[in-house]
Amino acid sequence: MTLLKSEIGQNKNARTVGNGIQSIFLILFTLTAISVMSAKLAHLQVIEGKKYSQKAQANRVRIIPKLPERGNVFDRNGKIIATTRYPHSVYLWPMAHTKAGWHETVAPRLAKILDLSVEELQTQLEEAGPNSSSLVRIARDITEAQITALKEYENQLPNVEIHAEAVRFYPYGATTAHVTGYTRELTAEQLKKRKEQGYRLGDVIGQMGIERAYEKDLRGEWGGREVEVNGRGRPLRVIGEKQAKAGKDIRLTIDLELQKVAEKALGDRDGTIIAMNPQNGAILTMVSHPTFDPNVFSKQRPSSKELEKILLGVNHPLLNRALRQYPPASTFKIVTTAAGLESGKFSASTVLPTYGSLTFGGTRFGEWNHAGFGPLGWTGAMANSSDTFFYQVGARVGGETLISWTRKFGFGAKTGFDFQTEEIPGFVPDNDYKRKTMKRDWTVGDSVNMSIGQGALLTTPLQVAVMFAVPANGGYRVQPHLIKDNEDAKSWREPIGMKPETIKILQDGLRKVISEGTAKKLNSPTVPPIAGKTGTAEAWKNGIKRNHTWFGGYAPANKPEILVLAFAEHSDGGGGSVAAPMALEVMEHYFHKKYPNKYKKVESKEEKKN
């Protein structure tokens, strides 16, 4: 019995010890589980709480964006040349492609109505990201028939919305294309670069011309509505709204009516016509041909034929030929005259013999009429555009002085014109260039070639217009510009350092070109007296010699109001027969409009026949 009690006692004590270990284990396990759960809850609430909150918010709240209206662009007289119209666009909820029925029903139906591929829809939604709270525009400028179809299948197309939005419109299309430029949706590459500036998927941006140069002013700021939606994506209430801020309106120095006249005068020739106020550089007209319709780029899906015509068209319609580079030919004799007189090696009374040709450094350089003109002074040499006269000036002045005055007139550098990304500086050759490219120094032959605007010298038509402004305004280089505000600011011009005597000889010579020289066709009672200069630059196209033709002139000769530069690329003929008549048409319109009945009426083609 004692033994039994002892055994029973021993067993009882063993169970007591075991029970204690189990209890401790159970307590530790419970505490560990609670700690893990607490840590997980803390992680969800503190660390990932914001993320899940954003996801919930994205499911509950939707941003309906509203594109800002771009600023209008007006000509100098208040006529609109770039504005906005309001077609309808189609938007989708970014998570639409993750919902049931998207691949089977929604996407195929939507793609068919909008004439898009399912892949295109999918790509646009994926680029936005499924967690985006902003609607994604998938089509713009849809037709009335498409709107009707979308409403008809509304129940089969959840998360699809139609909104009116601003789209760029150019009332005069190709006539003002190289001035206005165009807008187009950002490319993926542009979006990466511009995202920090507030640009987003579907945004449009200026691609050239005024649209690009003044993008920041014209763009405006996005607006939109913050809308609460239910589980099916249907709107419940508007939570908040921000009005889109329209871009700034811009008024240009361009005269639309004169622009139309210049376009007609240029016709089908490849080239450019620039009209400018020579006193301050305000651009009145800038046309370039071939041209294009900028409205094509405002379409959601321009046809391949439309795009091919613009992007791959013959002679490159997108190029603004006012800002391309060409040899300036005899128009450059203005610079050679200035260099000769300012060098001190020639006087105002200098008379030089002219010849059928001259030889320098073993190379023969011919006169354009193959005979010469006899002895000539400065004004006679300018009027007849004698090559051999200016050969002698260039040879004696030398390369260093000639190049220096070339740069003073603004060649070899951008003019400061508004289109900084499009304008090119041209090219002024010098001794360093000769050494690098030909391994030899500048020669007298190089100076002779350059004296008549040939050789490696390249200038833009806009730079040549700026050159003509110097004698027109009494010796100042102007900065060409398109913005009308502050048009008359003195900062637009600076003196280049010519003596009054040099300026007077240039003015008299340019007037004589019209009164009895190579541009006598412009000595017309339909306009006030003109001063100017012709030029014909040797050029080849497809192995055939097809020259460029130039004319620059201003009027009235004694008190200039307008300067016109006409240039025709590979046009054959000469500056006096091809380019000068184009400039005359522009001047006639300008003076007849400003001074009615003061100058003789221009005869129409029908009147001339009779």
C-alpha positions in Angstrom: 0.0 0.0 0.0 2.8 2.3 0.8 4.5 1.3 -2.4 1.3 2.0 -4.4 0.9 5.4 -2.8 4.5 6.1 -3.6 4.1 5.1 -7.2 0.9 7.1 -7.5 2.6 10.1 -6.1 5.5 9.7 -8.4 3.2 9.5 -11.5 1.3 12.6 -10.3 4.5 14.6 -10.0 5.7 13.5 -13.5 2.4 14.7 -15.1 2.7 18.0 -13.2 6.1 18.7 -14.7 5.0 17.9 -18.2 1.9 20.0 -18.0 4.1 23.0 -17.0 6.3 22.7 -20.1 3.2 22.4 -22.4 1.7 25.5 -20.9 4.9 27.5 -21.4 5.1 26.3 -25.0 1.5 27.2 -25.6 2.0 30.7 -24.2 5.2 31.3 -26.3 3.4 30.0 -29.4 0.5 32.3 -28.8 2.7 35.3 -28.2 4.8 34.6 -31.3 1.6 34.2 -33.5 0.2 37.5 -32.0 3.6 39.2 -32.7 3.7 38.0 -36.3 0.1 39.0 -36.9 0.8 42.4 -35.3 3.9 42.9 -37.4 2.0 41.9 -40.5 -0.9 44.3 -39.7 1.7 47.0 -39.0 3.3 46.3 -42.3 0.0 46.5 -44.1 -1.2 49.6 -42.3 2.0 51.6 -42.1 4.2 50.5 -45.0 1.7 49.3 -47.6 -1.3 51.2 -46.4 -0.6 54.1 -48.7 -0.3 51.8 -51.7 -3.5 50.0 -51.0 -5.2 53.2 -50.2 -4.1 54.6 -53.6 -5.4 51.4 -55.3 -8.7 51.8 -53.6 -8.8 55.4 -54.5 -8.0 54.6 -58.1 -10.9 52.1 -58.2 -13.3 54.7 -56.6 -12.1 58.0 -58.1 -11.5 58.7 -61.7 -9.8 61.8 -63.2 -11.5 63.0 -66.4 -8.8 65.2 -67.9 -9.5 68.3 -69.9 -6.9 69.5 -72.5 -6.1 73.2 -72.3 -7.0 75.3 -75.3 -3.8 76.4 -77.0 -3.4 80.2 -77.5 -4.6 81.7 -80.7 -2.1 83.0 -83.3 -3.1 86.3 -85.1 -1.5 88.2 -87.9 -0.6 91.9 -87.4 -4.1 92.9 -88.3 -5.9 90.6 -85.9 -6.7 87.8 -88.4 -6.6 84.3 -86.9 -4.0 82.0 -88.5 -3.9 79.3 -85.8 -6.8 78.5 -83.5 -8.8 75.6 -81.9 -11.8 73.5 -82.9 -13.7 71.1 -80.7 -14.2 67.6 -82.1 -15.1 64.6 -79.9 -12.6 62.1 -78.5 -12.9 58.6 -76.9 -11.5 57.8 -73.5 -11.1 54.5 -71.6 -10.6 53.6 -68.0 -6.9 52.4 -67.7 -8.0 49.1 -66.0 -10.5 48.4 -68.8 -8.3 45.7 -70.4 -8.1 43.8 -67.1 -11.9 43.4 -66.8 -13.9 40.4 -67.9 -15.1 40.4 -71.5 -12.4 42.9 -72.7 -10.8 40.5 -75.1 -14.0 38.7 -76.2 -16.4 41.6 -76.6 -15.3 45.1 -75.6 -11.9 45.4 -77.4 -13.1 43.9 -80.8 -16.2 46.0 -80.9 -14.5 49.2 -79.9 -11.6 48.6 -82.4 -14.1 48.0 -85.2 -16.0 51.2 -84.5 -12.9 53.4 -84.2 -11.0 51.7 -87.1 -8.2 50.7 -84.7 -6.5 47.4 -84.0 -7.1 45.6 -80.7 -3.3 45.7 -80.3 -3.3 49.5 -80.5 -6.0 49.8 -77.8 -4.1 47.4 -75.6 -0.8 49.2 -76.0 -2.3 52.6 -75.1 -3.9 51.3 -71.9 -0.7 49.4 -70.9 1.4 52.5 -71.4 -0.8 54.5 -69.0 -0.6 51.7 -66.4 -3.5 49.9 -64.7 -3.2 52.0 -61.5 -3.5 55.3 -63.3 -6.5 57.3 -62.1 -6.7 59.4 -65.3 -8.7 58.3 -68.3 -6.7 57.4 -71.4 -7.6 59.0 -74.8 -7.7 56.2 -77.4 -9.2 58.1 -80.4 -9.7 61.8 -81.3 -11.7 63.7 -83.9 -14.2 60.9 -84.3 -17.1 61.2 -86.8 -20.8 61.5 -86.1 -21.3 58.0 -87.3 -18.7 56.7 -84.8 -20.4 58.7 -82.0 -23.8 57.1 -82.9 -22.3 53.6 -83.0 -20.7 54.0 -79.6 -24.0 55.1 -78.1 -25.8 52.3 -79.8 -23.5 49.7 -78.2 -23.2 51.6 -74.9 -24.2 48.6 -72.8 -21.6 46.4 -74.4 -18.8 49.0 -73.9 -18.3 49.6 -70.2 -15.8 52.2 -69.1 -15.9 54.0 -72.5 -16.6 57.8 -72.4 -16.9 60.5 -75.1 -15.7 64.0 -74.5 -15.2 67.1 -76.6 -11.7 68.4 -76.6 -9.6 71.1 -78.2 -7.7 70.3 -81.5 -5.5 72.7 -83.4 -6.8 74.2 -86.6 -5.1 76.3 -89.3 -7.7 78.2 -91.3 -5.2 79.1 -94.1 -3.4 75.7 -94.2 -0.5 75.6 -96.6 -0.3 79.4 -97.0 1.0 80.0 -93.5 2.4 76.5 -92.8 6.1 77.5 -92.5 5.2 80.3 -90.1 2.7 78.5 -87.9 4.3 75.1 -88.0 2.1 72.3 -86.6 1.3 70.4 -83.5 1.3 66.6 -83.0 1.0 64.1 -80.1 4.1 63.6 -78.1 6.2 60.6 -79.1 7.3 58.2 -76.4 10.8 59.7 -76.6 9.5 63.2 -76.2 7.3 62.2 -73.3 10.3 60.9 -71.4 12.1 64.2 -71.8 9.0 66.4 -71.1 7.4 64.4 -68.2 9.0 66.6 -65.6 7.5 69.7 -67.3 4.0 68.4 -66.7 3.4 66.7 -70.1 1.4 63.5 -70.1 0.3 60.7 -72.4 -1.8 62.1 -75.2 -0.5 65.6 -74.9 0.2 67.6 -78.1 3.3 69.7 -78.6 4.5 72.2 -81.2 6.8 70.5 -83.8 8.0 73.5 -85.8 7.4 77.2 -86.6 5.6 79.4 -84.1 4.0 76.3 -82.5 7.5 75.0 -81.4 9.2 78.3 -80.8 6.5 79.5 -78.4 5.3 76.2 -77.1 5.6 77.3 -73.5 3.3 80.4 -74.1 0.8 78.7 -76.3 0.4 75.4 -74.4 -1.8 76.4 -71.4 -2.4 74.1 -68.4 -4.4 70.9 -68.1 -7.6 70.8 -66.1 -10.1 68.1 -65.3 -12.8 66.7 -63.1 -12.3 64.3 -60.1 -15.3 61.9 -60.2 -16.4 59.2 -57.8 -17.6 56.0 -59.5 -19.3 52.9 -58.4 -18.1 49.3 -58.9 -19.2 49.3 -62.5 -17.3 52.5 -63.3 -20.4 54.6 -63.5 -20.1 58.2 -62.2 -21.7 58.9 -58.8 -20.7 62.5 -58.1 -18.1 65.1 -58.9 -15.6 65.5 -56.1 -13.6 68.4 -57.5 -12.9 70.3 -60.6 -10.0 72.3 -62.0 -10.6 74.6 -65.0 -8.1 74.1 -67.8 -6.0 77.3 -68.3 -5.9 78.4 -71.9 -2.5 79.3 -73.5 -1.5 82.8 -74.3 -2.6 84.4 -77.5 0.2 85.6 -79.8 0.1 88.4 -82.4 2.6 88.2 -85.2 4.2 90.8 -87.5 3.0 88.8 -90.5 0.5 90.4 -92.9 -1.8 87.6 -94.0 -3.0 89.3 -97.2 0.6 90.1 -98.2 1.5 86.4 -97.4 -1.2 85.3 -99.9 0.2 87.6 -102.5 3.8 86.3 -101.9 2.6 82.7 -102.1 0.9 83.4 -105.5 4.0 85.2 -106.8 6.3 82.3 -105.9 3.9 79.9 -107.6 5.2 76.4 -108.2 8.9 77.4 -108.0 10.9 75.9 -105.1 12.1 78.8 -103.1 11.1 81.6 -100.7 9.9 85.2 -100.5 10.5 87.3 -97.4 9.1 90.7 -96.8 10.5 92.7 -93.9 10.5 96.2 -92.4 14.1 97.1 -93.0 14.1 99.6 -90.1 13.4 97.1 -87.3 13.4 93.5 -88.8 9.7 92.8 -88.4 8.8 90.0 -90.8 5.7 90.9 -92.9 5.8 87.8 -95.1 7.6 84.5 -95.1 6.5 81.9 -97.7 8.4 78.8 -98.7 7.6 76.3 -101.5 6.9 73.4 -101.6 4.6 73.7 -98.7 2.1 71.4 -96.8 -1.2 71.4 -94.9 -0.5 71.5 -91.1 -4.0 70.3 -90.4 -3.0 66.8 -91.5 -1.1 66.4 -88.2 -4.1 67.4 -86.2 -5.9 64.3 -87.3 -6.1 61.1 -85.2 -5.0 58.9 -88.1 -3.7 60.8 -91.1 -3.7 58.6 -94.2 -0.4 57.1 -95.2 -0.8 59.0 -98.5 -1.1 62.3 -96.7 1.9 61.7 -94.5 4.0 60.3 -97.3 3.3 63.5 -99.4 4.6 65.7 -96.5 7.3 63.6 -95.0 8.7 62.0 -98.1 7.5 64.5 -100.7 9.6 65.7 -103.6 11.9 68.5 -102.6 11.0 68.2 -98.9 7.9 70.3 -98.1 8.7 70.6 -94.4 11.9 72.5 -95.1 11.6 76.3 -94.6 13.7 77.5 -97.5 14.0 81.0 -95.9 16.3 79.3 -93.4 18.3 76.9 -95.7 21.7 77.8 -97.1 22.7 78.7 -100.6 25.5 80.7 -102.4 24.3 84.3 -102.4 25.8 85.1 -105.8 26.0 88.8 -106.9 23.8 90.1 -104.1 27.0 89.7 -102.1 28.6 92.5 -104.0 27.1 94.8 -101.3 29.5 93.3 -98.8 32.5 93.4 -101.3 31.7 97.1 -101.9 31.7 97.8 -98.2 34.9 95.9 -97.6 36.6 97.7 -100.5 35.7 101.2 -99.3 36.2 100.6 -95.6 39.6 99.0 -96.2 41.0 102.3 -97.3 42.5 100.7 -100.4 39.8 102.2 -102.6 38.1 105.6 -102.6 34.6 106.8 -103.5 35.9 108.0 -106.9 37.6 104.7 -107.8 37.2 103.7 -111.5 38.4 100.3 -112.6 38.6 98.8 -116.1 36.5 95.7 -116.7 37.3 92.8 -119.0 35.9 89.7 -120.7 38.0 87.7 -118.1 40.8 88.0 -115.6 43.4 85.5 -114.4 44.5 85.1 -110.8 46.9 82.5 -109.5 46.8 80.7 -112.9 43.0 80.4 -112.9 40.8 82.3 -115.4 37.7 84.1 -114.0 35.2 85.2 -116.6 32.8 88.2 -116.9 29.2 87.2 -117.0 28.7 89.0 -120.4 32.0 87.6 -121.7 33.0 91.0 -122.9 33.3 93.5 -120.0 31.7 96.9 -119.6 34.6 99.3 -120.0 35.8 101.5 -117.1 33.3 101.6 -114.2 32.9 103.3 -110.9 31.1 101.8 -107.9 27.6 102.6 -108.9 28.1 101.5 -112.5 29.7 98.3 -111.4 26.7 97.6 -109.1 24.2 98.5 -111.8 25.8 96.2 -114.4 26.8 93.6 -111.8 30.3 93.5 -113.3 32.2 90.4 -112.1 35.7 91.6 -113.2 35.3 94.9 -111.3 34.6 93.1 -108.0 37.3 90.5 -108.7 39.8 93.3 -108.6 38.3 94.6 -105.4 38.3 91.2 -103.7 41.9 90.4 -104.8 43.3 93.7 -103.5 41.4 93.8 -100.2 42.4 90.2 -99.4 40.7 87.4 -97.6 41.0 88.6 -94.0 39.3 91.9 -94.6 36.6 90.5 -96.9 35.8 87.7 -94.4 35.7 90.3 -91.5 33.1 92.4 -93.3 31.2 89.3 -94.3 30.7 88.5 -90.6 29.9 92.1 -89.8 26.9 91.8 -92.1 25.7 88.8 -90.1 26.8 85.9 -92.3 28.1 82.7 -90.7 25.9 83.1 -87.6 22.2 82.8 -86.8 20.3 86.0 -87.1 18.5 85.7 -83.8 15.2 84.8 -85.6 12.5 83.2 -83.5 12.9 79.7 -85.0 16.3 78.9 -83.3 16.0 75.2 -83.8 15.2 75.5 -87.6 17.6 78.3 -88.5 21.1 77.4 -89.6 24.1 79.8 -89.5 25.3 79.3 -93.1 29.0 79.1 -93.7 31.8 81.6 -94.1 35.0 79.9 -95.3 38.3 81.2 -94.0 42.0 80.1 -93.8 41.4 77.6 -91.0 38.7 75.9 -93.2 41.1 75.8 -96.1 43.8 74.2 -94.0 41.5 71.6 -92.5 39.7 70.6 -95.7 42.3 71.1 -98.4 45.6 71.2 -96.5 46.6 74.6 -97.9 46.2 78.3 -97.2 43.7 80.8 -98.4 44.6 82.1 -101.9 43.9 85.1 -104.0 41.6 82.9 -106.0 39.5 82.2 -102.9 39.1 86.0 -102.4 38.1 86.5 -106.0 35.5 83.7 -105.9 34.1 85.0 -102.7 33.9 88.6 -104.0 30.9 87.7 -106.2 29.2 85.4 -103.7 30.5 82.1 -105.1 32.9 79.4 -103.8 32.3 77.8 -100.4 30.3 80.8 -99.0 26.8 79.8 -98.0 24.0 82.1 -96.7 20.3 81.8 -95.9 17.7 84.0 -97.7 16.9 85.5 -94.3 20.5 86.5 -93.8 20.6 88.0 -97.3 17.4 90.0 -96.4 19.3 91.3 -93.3 22.2 92.3 -95.5 19.9 94.4 -97.7 18.5 96.1 -94.6 21.9 97.6 -93.8 22.0 100.1 -96.7 18.2 100.5 -96.5 18.2 101.8 -92.9 21.5 103.7 -93.0 24.0 101.1 -91.7 22.3 99.0 -89.1 22.0 95.2 -88.9 18.5 94.3 -87.7 17.3 91.2 -85.9 14.4 89.6 -87.9 11.5 88.7 -85.7 7.8 87.6 -85.8 6.3 88.8 -82.5 4.5 92.1 -82.9 4.9 93.2 -79.2 7.7 95.6 -78.8 8.1 95.7 -82.6 9.8 99.0 -82.7 12.3 98.3 -79.9 15.8 99.8 -80.6 17.3 96.5 -79.4 16.3 94.9 -82.7 19.2 96.8 -84.5 22.9 97.6 -84.1 25.3 99.7 -86.3 28.0 97.7 -88.2 30.4 100.6 -88.4 30.3 101.9 -92.0 31.2 105.5 -92.9 28.3 107.6 -94.2 30.1 107.9 -97.5 30.1 104.1 -97.9 26.4 103.9 -97.1 25.6 106.6 -99.7 27.6 104.7 -102.4 25.7 101.5 -101.7 22.4 103.3 -101.8 23.1 105.0 -105.1 24.5 101.8 -106.6 21.4 99.8 -105.6 19.1 102.4 -107.0 21.0 102.4 -110.3 20.5 98.7 -110.6 16.7 99.4 -111.0 16.9 102.7 -113.0 19.3 101.4 -115.7 20.8 98.1 -114.6 20.0 94.4 -114.4 16.6 94.9 -112.8 15.1 97.6 -115.1 11.8 95.6 -115.1 11.2 97.0 -111.6 11.5 100.6 -112.8 7.7 100.8 -112.8 5.1 103.5 -112.2 3.1 100.9 -110.2 5.4 101.4 -107.2 7.6 104.1 -105.8 11.4 104.1 -106.7 13.0 100.8 -105.7 16.7 100.1 -104.9 17.9 96.5 -105.1 20.3 93.9 -106.5 20.0 90.8 -108.6 22.0 87.6 -108.3 22.4 84.3 -110.2 24.2 81.5 -108.5 25.7 78.6 -110.4 24.1 75.3 -109.3 23.5 71.8 -110.6 20.7 69.4 -110.1 20.9 65.7 -111.2 24.1 66.6 -113.2 22.4 69.4 -115.1 23.3 73.1 -114.6 20.2 74.8 -113.1 21.0 78.1 -111.4 19.5 79.7 -108.3 18.1 83.2 -108.8 18.0 86.1 -106.3 16.6 89.5 -106.0 16.6 91.8 -102.9 15.2 95.3 -102.9 13.5 98.0 -100.8 11.2 100.9 -101.4 10.8 103.8 -101.4 14.5 104.1 -102.2 14.9 107.3 -100.3 12.8 106.3 -97.2 12.3 102.5 -97.2 9.2 101.0 -95.6 9.4 97.5 -97.0 12.2 95.1 -98.1 11.5 92.1 -100.3 13.8 89.2 -100.8 12.9 86.7 -103.5 14.8 83.5 -104.1 14.0 80.6 -106.6 15.9 77.4 -106.3 17.1 75.7 -109.5 14.8 78.0 -111.5 17.0 78.6 -114.6 17.0 82.1 -116.0 18.5 85.0 -114.1 17.8 87.1 -111.0 16.4 90.0 -113.1 14.1 87.8 -115.1 12.9 85.3 -112.5 13.2 86.6 -108.9 12.8 90.4 -109.5 9.2 90.2 -110.9 8.2 88.1 -107.9 9.4 90.9 -105.6 7.6 93.5 -107.7 4.2 91.7 -107.2 4.6 91.9 -103.4 5.6 95.5 -103.4 2.7 96.5 -105.7 0.2 94.9 -103.3 1.8 96.6 -100.3 1.9 100.2 -101.8 -1.5 100.0 -103.5 -3.1 98.9 -100.2 -1.4 101.5 -98.1 -1.6 104.4 -100.6 -4.8 103.9 -102.7 -4.7 105.7 -106.0 -1.2 107.0 -105.5 0.5 104.6 -107.9 -0.6 103.3 -111.3 -2.9 100.3 -111.2 -1.4 96.9 -112.0 -2.7 95.5 -115.3 -4.2 92.1 -115.2 -3.2 89.4 -117.7 -6.4 89.9 -119.6 -5.9 93.7 -119.8 -2.3 93.2 -121.1 -3.6 90.9 -123.9 -6.1 93.5 -125.0 
